[in-house]
Every structure is written in structure tokens, then in C-alpha cells.
Amino acid sequence: MILGLMRRLGDRPAWMRWGLLAVGLAVAAILPWVLYPPVATDILCWGLFAVAFDLLLGHAGLLSFGHAAFWGGSAYVTGLIALHSGLPFYVAVLGGAVAAAVLALPIGYLAVRRSGIYFAMITLAFAQMVYFVANQWSAVTGGENGLQGIPRNLPGVDLSDAFTFYYAALPVVLLGLAAARRIVRSPFGRVTAAIRDNTDRVRALGYPADRYKLTVFTASAFLSGLAGGLFAVNHGFASLQEVDWTTSGKVVVMTVLGGIGTLWGSLVGAAAIVRLEDWLSTAGFEQTDLVTGGVFIVVVLLFRQGLWGTATRLLRPRPPAPPTPDPAEPADPDRTPHLTKR
């Protein structure tokens, strides 16, 4: 059903596709004008993280409970590069993303040999190991205090203003989103979707299913690392919260809220969760998880395809109903099935 929806979207006129792209870019351009700029940047970071996770869950059928290891691991590596090298934050973020991809290789190599809940538990176990290392290796990670004072270095540009940093981070997020879309629409993405639907049949056709799973797992980790590095630079610190299992759960909620397998629905889910948490914290309400959990339950019960998936289904034009035959009209002999005697 999701692949059919993607094909119908791709079959739309070129002007409509370019119009939707223009609307999305316009929303991204004006976002810091209508929201507090650091919150707008958080929406970008969490949106890219959710899209990267949906690339794995919605398009490869692999549920990971350990993606916080790549988000948080990249945040630490990005912070260390920015603190000790003085390189532009673009280089630091790219270094963190590469580190996340390298970390994903051994984890994915062991995890993709299993499926379902076993895959999820393996990723969760490795993520908890990363959390333990970050907590105990205090000489490098800062332990419970984390890395503080991560700078925003960019020669010739003053990024101390959050408004300016938003537009400096926006191209990185757009490139990450473009890469995710390209993966989904490529022949590699079609094979990955086939593996999700029927792994045994894909193996019978001669495709190395485990290698495809490992590749998409690593690509998802790399994009998650981009998002985590930008998040660390945006806030100026990297803490144990970034590698905690609750961060993995949060991105799952965002993806399900927006719509699994819709890709762009993950952006909607991330924006909704981040904006809701910001609004509740600004209002002085402390039990934000209680409200977001309630919203999640309502959406799952009423909108089974998520916010984006439900909206797309409602806006999709319905095919015309076939004409009802007139019982008084004689049947067409050419359309009457021929019965043969045995």
C-alpha cells in the first residue's frame, strides 16, 4: 500500500511535485520567524532523526530500539572534534556522522541476522553498552556532567545568534532528507522494500538480503549521526540523555505518530512532539511525557496510518465506482462466460 502511494505521488504532474517542494522549503525558511529559533533547529534535528529511523523501520521493516547510540554517539564525537580541533562545525558534524556509521557496522552485522523482537533487543543491548561507556569514560565524555561548551565554529560567520545558526544548519538537514528520499526511490530502495515484504523470496531471487539490511542500517545510522551532531552543536553540550534508551523510544513515537513508511510523515511527527513539549514546558507543566503519551495513544487508535498517512489517504481522489448493471437490460452474450461440458 505504501509503495502504491509513493507511485501515485510520483505520477502527479511535475508542477504539483515542484509546488509541494516549494511549500516545504518555504515552511523551512520561515520557521525561525514563527518559533523560537533553538526550537526550530530542534525540529530540524529531530525531523532528520525520525526520517532516518523511518528509513529503517518503514522501508526495511527493521525495528531498532538502539538508535540513540548513533544519535548520542555522534553528539559526543561532534563535541570532541569541535572542542579540541577548532574546525568548522560542518566538519565536526560530518565526523560525528561517520563515527555513527562506523559504530553501526559491527552492531548491524550481528543484528541483521535476526528479525522481529530479536533484532530490536540486540540493538537495545548494544545501545545500553554505549550508554555504559559514555557514563564510565568520564575523562573523555564528562560522565554525568557531559560535554559542555561545544562551540559553533564557522570562519567568517558569527553563529552565536541562534537565528543565524538555524540557517547554517538547514542545508545539512536538507541534504540528509534528499539522501533519504534518493535511497527510497532508488533500485536499492525497491529491493529493500521487497526484503521487508518477503525476505525468503528475495533470497530465492539471488539477492544478499543481509547485506542490503546492513547497508540500510548503516545509512540510517549515518543520517541519525548528522542529526545528533547538529543537536549537540545547537545546544552546546552532549549529555547521557542523548544515548539513553528513552531517546530511542522518543524517535519511535515520532515515526509512528507521523506515519510509518511515509518518510515525510516523520517530519510531521517530530515537529508535533517537539512543539508540544516546548509549549508544555513554557507553560510550566512538568509531566510532558504524560501528555505526549496520551496524544500518541489517541493518534494510534484514531489514525492507524499516522497523521501524514491519514491526511494523504483522505486527500487522495477516489476512483469512480463501476456502473451498476440494469437488471432489465439483457446480458451481453460476448461477456457471458462460456461453460464447457465435461
C-alpha positions as CSV (number, residue, x, y, z in Angstrom):
1,M,0.0,0.0,0.0
2,I,2.8,2.4,0.9
3,L,4.7,1.6,-2.4
4,G,1.4,2.2,-4.3
5,L,1.0,5.6,-2.6
6,M,4.6,6.5,-3.5
7,R,3.9,5.6,-7.1
8,R,0.8,7.7,-7.2
9,L,2.7,10.6,-5.7
10,G,5.4,10.1,-8.3
11,D,2.8,10.1,-11.1
12,R,1.5,13.5,-10.2
13,P,2.2,16.4,-12.6
14,A,5.6,17.9,-12.4
15,W,4.2,21.3,-11.4
16,M,2.5,19.7,-8.4
17,R,5.6,18.0,-7.2
18,W,7.6,21.2,-7.6
19,G,4.9,23.1,-5.8
20,L,4.9,20.8,-2.8
21,L,8.7,21.1,-2.7
22,A,8.4,24.9,-2.8
23,V,5.9,24.8,0.0
24,G,8.2,22.6,2.1
25,L,11.1,24.9,1.5
26,A,9.0,28.0,2.3
27,V,7.9,26.5,5.6
28,A,11.6,25.6,6.5
29,A,12.6,29.2,5.6
30,I,10.1,31.0,7.8
31,L,10.1,28.5,10.7
32,P,12.5,30.5,13.0
33,W,10.4,33.6,12.3
34,V,7.3,32.0,13.9
35,L,9.0,29.8,16.6
36,Y,11.9,30.4,19.0
37,P,15.0,29.7,16.8
38,P,16.5,27.0,19.0
39,V,13.2,25.2,19.0
40,A,13.0,25.5,15.2
41,T,16.5,24.0,15.0
42,D,15.5,21.2,17.3
43,I,12.6,20.4,14.9
44,L,15.1,20.1,12.1
45,C,17.3,17.8,14.1
46,W,14.6,15.5,15.4
47,G,12.9,15.6,12.0
48,L,16.0,14.3,10.3
49,F,16.5,11.7,13.1
50,A,12.9,10.5,12.6
51,V,13.3,10.3,8.8
52,A,16.5,8.2,9.3
53,F,14.7,5.9,11.6
54,D,11.7,5.6,9.3
55,L,14.2,4.6,6.5
56,L,15.0,1.6,8.7
57,L,11.6,0.8,10.1
58,G,9.1,1.8,7.4
59,H,11.2,0.9,4.3
60,A,13.3,-2.0,5.6
61,G,10.9,-3.4,8.3
62,L,13.6,-3.4,11.0
63,L,12.5,-2.0,14.4
64,S,15.5,-0.7,16.3
65,F,15.4,0.2,20.0
66,G,19.0,1.3,20.0
67,H,19.2,4.3,17.6
68,A,20.1,6.6,20.5
69,A,23.6,5.0,20.3
70,F,24.1,6.7,16.9
71,W,22.3,10.0,17.7
72,G,24.2,10.3,21.0
73,G,27.5,8.8,19.9
74,S,27.6,11.3,17.1
75,A,26.8,14.1,19.6
76,Y,29.8,13.1,21.7
77,V,32.2,12.8,18.7
78,T,31.0,16.0,17.2
79,G,31.5,17.8,20.6
80,L,35.0,16.4,21.0
81,I,36.0,17.4,17.4
82,A,34.6,20.9,17.9
83,L,36.2,21.4,21.3
84,H,39.7,20.1,20.6
85,S,40.3,21.0,16.9
86,G,38.6,24.3,16.3
87,L,37.4,23.0,12.8
88,P,34.1,24.4,11.3
89,F,31.1,22.8,12.8
90,Y,30.2,21.2,9.4
91,V,33.4,19.1,9.7
92,A,32.6,18.2,13.3
93,V,29.1,17.1,12.4
94,L,30.3,15.1,9.4
95,G,32.9,13.4,11.7
96,G,30.2,12.5,14.2
97,A,28.1,11.0,11.4
98,V,31.0,9.0,10.1
99,A,31.6,7.7,13.6
100,A,28.0,6.7,14.0
101,A,28.2,4.8,10.7
102,V,31.4,3.0,11.8
103,L,29.7,2.1,15.1
104,A,26.7,0.7,13.2
105,L,28.7,-1.7,11.1
106,P,29.5,-4.3,13.9
107,I,26.1,-3.7,15.6
108,G,24.3,-4.2,12.3
109,Y,26.4,-7.2,11.2
110,L,25.2,-9.1,14.3
111,A,21.7,-7.7,14.5
112,V,20.6,-8.2,10.8
113,R,21.0,-12.0,11.2
114,R,17.8,-11.8,13.4
115,S,14.4,-10.3,12.8
116,G,11.5,-9.0,14.8
117,I,11.8,-8.6,18.5
118,Y,15.2,-10.3,18.5
119,F,16.6,-7.6,16.2
120,A,15.1,-4.9,18.5
121,M,16.6,-6.5,21.6
122,I,20.1,-6.8,20.1
123,T,20.1,-3.1,19.1
124,L,18.8,-2.1,22.6
125,A,21.6,-4.2,24.2
126,F,24.3,-2.5,22.2
127,A,22.8,0.9,22.9
128,Q,23.0,0.3,26.6
129,M,26.6,-0.7,26.2
130,V,27.3,2.7,24.5
131,Y,25.4,4.4,27.4
132,F,27.7,2.5,29.9
133,V,30.8,3.5,28.1
134,A,29.7,7.2,28.0
135,N,28.9,7.1,31.7
136,Q,32.1,5.5,32.8
137,W,34.6,7.1,30.5
138,S,34.3,10.4,32.2
139,A,37.8,11.6,31.2
140,V,36.6,11.8,27.6
141,T,32.8,12.2,27.8
142,G,32.5,14.1,31.0
143,G,30.4,11.3,32.6
144,E,27.3,12.6,34.2
145,N,28.3,16.2,33.5
146,G,28.6,15.6,29.8
147,L,30.5,17.7,27.3
148,Q,29.8,21.4,27.9
149,G,30.6,24.5,25.9
150,I,30.6,22.9,22.4
151,P,31.5,25.8,20.1
152,R,29.8,26.8,16.8
153,N,32.8,27.4,14.6
154,L,32.4,28.7,11.1
155,P,35.0,31.1,9.6
156,G,33.6,34.4,8.7
157,V,30.2,33.9,10.2
158,D,29.1,34.7,13.8
159,L,26.9,31.8,14.8
160,S,26.4,32.9,18.4
161,D,22.9,34.1,17.3
162,A,20.5,31.1,17.2
163,F,18.7,32.7,14.3
164,T,21.9,32.6,12.2
165,F,22.8,29.1,13.3
166,Y,19.4,27.8,12.1
167,Y,20.1,28.8,8.5
168,A,23.6,27.4,8.8
169,A,22.2,24.1,9.9
170,L,19.3,24.0,7.4
171,P,21.5,22.9,4.3
172,V,22.8,19.9,6.3
173,V,19.3,18.8,7.1
174,L,18.1,19.3,3.5
175,L,20.9,17.2,2.2
176,G,20.1,14.5,4.7
177,L,16.5,14.5,3.7
178,A,17.4,14.4,0.0
179,A,19.7,11.5,0.6
180,A,16.9,9.6,2.4
181,R,14.5,10.2,-0.5
182,R,17.1,9.1,-3.0
183,I,17.7,5.9,-1.1
184,V,13.9,5.1,-1.0
185,R,13.3,5.8,-4.7
186,S,16.5,4.0,-6.0
187,P,16.7,0.4,-7.1
188,F,18.4,-0.3,-3.8
189,G,15.3,1.0,-2.0
190,R,13.0,-1.2,-4.1
191,V,15.0,-4.3,-3.2
192,T,15.0,-3.2,0.5
193,A,11.2,-2.8,0.4
194,A,10.9,-6.3,-1.2
195,I,13.1,-7.7,1.6
196,R,10.7,-6.1,4.1
197,D,7.7,-7.8,2.5
198,N,9.2,-11.2,1.8
199,T,12.8,-11.9,2.7
200,D,12.7,-15.5,1.6
201,R,11.5,-14.7,-1.9
202,V,14.2,-12.1,-2.3
203,R,16.9,-14.5,-1.2
204,A,15.5,-17.0,-3.7
205,L,15.9,-14.5,-6.4
206,G,19.6,-14.3,-5.6
207,Y,19.8,-11.0,-3.6
208,P,22.0,-10.9,-0.5
209,A,19.3,-9.9,1.9
210,D,21.6,-9.5,5.0
211,R,24.0,-7.3,3.0
212,Y,21.1,-5.0,2.0
213,K,19.9,-4.8,5.6
214,L,23.3,-3.9,6.8
215,T,23.7,-1.2,4.2
216,V,20.4,0.4,5.0
217,F,21.1,0.1,8.8
218,T,24.4,1.9,8.3
219,A,22.8,4.6,6.1
220,S,20.2,5.2,8.8
221,A,22.9,5.4,11.4
222,F,24.8,7.9,9.3
223,L,21.8,10.2,8.9
224,S,20.9,9.8,12.6
225,G,24.5,10.9,13.3
226,L,24.1,14.0,11.2
227,A,21.0,14.9,13.3
228,G,22.7,14.1,16.6
229,G,25.7,16.2,15.8
230,L,23.7,19.2,14.8
231,F,21.6,18.8,18.0
232,A,24.8,18.9,20.2
233,V,26.1,22.0,18.4
234,N,22.7,23.7,18.7
235,H,22.6,23.2,22.5
236,G,26.3,23.5,23.1
237,F,26.5,20.2,25.1
238,A,26.2,16.4,24.8
239,S,24.9,14.5,27.8
240,L,23.9,11.0,28.8
241,Q,20.4,11.8,27.8
242,E,21.4,11.6,24.1
243,V,22.4,7.9,24.5
244,D,19.6,6.9,26.9
245,W,17.1,4.3,25.8
246,T,14.3,6.9,26.2
247,T,15.7,8.8,23.2
248,S,15.3,5.7,21.1
249,G,11.7,5.4,22.3
250,K,11.0,9.1,21.5
251,V,12.0,8.7,17.9
252,V,9.8,5.6,17.6
253,V,6.9,7.7,18.9
254,M,7.6,10.4,16.4
255,T,7.7,8.0,13.5
256,V,4.5,6.2,14.4
257,L,2.8,9.5,15.0
258,G,3.6,10.8,11.6
259,G,3.1,7.5,9.8
260,I,5.3,4.5,9.3
261,G,6.7,4.2,5.8
262,T,5.7,7.7,4.7
263,L,9.1,9.2,5.2
264,W,7.9,12.8,5.3
265,G,5.3,11.9,8.0
266,S,8.3,11.5,10.3
267,L,8.9,15.3,10.0
268,V,5.4,16.0,10.9
269,G,5.6,13.7,13.9
270,A,8.8,15.2,15.1
271,A,7.6,18.8,14.7
272,A,4.4,17.9,16.7
273,I,6.3,16.3,19.6
274,V,9.0,19.0,19.8
275,R,6.4,21.8,19.6
276,L,4.1,20.2,22.2
277,E,7.0,19.6,24.6
278,D,8.2,23.2,24.2
279,W,4.7,24.6,24.7
280,L,4.1,22.4,27.9
281,S,7.5,23.3,29.4
282,T,6.9,27.0,28.7
283,A,3.5,26.8,30.4
284,G,5.2,25.3,33.5
285,F,3.7,21.8,33.1
286,E,6.3,19.2,34.2
287,Q,4.6,15.9,33.2
288,T,5.2,16.4,29.5
289,D,5.6,12.6,28.9
290,L,2.1,12.1,30.2
291,V,0.6,14.4,27.7
292,T,2.7,13.2,24.7
293,G,1.9,9.6,25.6
294,G,-1.8,10.4,25.7
295,V,-1.6,12.1,22.3
296,F,0.3,9.1,20.9
297,I,-2.4,6.7,22.1
298,V,-5.2,8.8,20.6
299,V,-3.4,9.0,17.3
300,V,-2.7,5.3,17.2
301,L,-6.3,4.5,17.9
302,L,-8.0,7.0,15.6
303,F,-5.4,7.4,12.9
304,R,-4.0,4.0,12.2
305,Q,-1.8,5.3,9.4
306,G,-0.4,8.3,11.3
307,L,-1.1,11.9,10.7
308,W,0.6,12.1,7.3
309,G,-0.7,8.8,6.1
310,T,-4.3,9.6,7.1
311,A,-4.2,13.0,5.5
312,T,-2.8,11.6,2.3
313,R,-5.4,8.9,2.2
314,L,-8.2,11.4,2.7
315,L,-6.9,13.8,0.1
316,R,-6.3,11.1,-2.5
317,P,-9.1,11.2,-5.2
318,R,-11.3,8.2,-5.1
319,P,-11.6,6.1,-8.2
320,P,-15.1,6.3,-9.9
321,A,-17.4,3.5,-8.9
322,P,-18.2,1.0,-11.7
323,P,-21.6,1.4,-13.3
324,T,-24.4,-0.7,-11.8
325,P,-25.9,-3.1,-14.5
326,D,-29.6,-2.7,-15.2
327,P,-31.4,-5.9,-14.4
328,A,-33.9,-5.3,-17.1
329,E,-31.2,-5.0,-19.8
330,P,-30.3,-8.3,-21.5
331,A,-26.9,-9.6,-20.8
332,D,-24.2,-9.1,-23.4
333,P,-23.5,-12.6,-24.9
334,D,-19.9,-11.6,-25.5
335,R,-19.4,-11.1,-21.8
336,T,-21.2,-14.2,-20.7
337,P,-18.7,-16.8,-19.5
338,H,-18.7,-20.0,-21.6
339,L,-19.2,-23.2,-19.8
340,T,-17.9,-26.4,-21.2
341,K,-19.4,-29.8,-20.6
342,R,-17.3,-32.5,-19.1
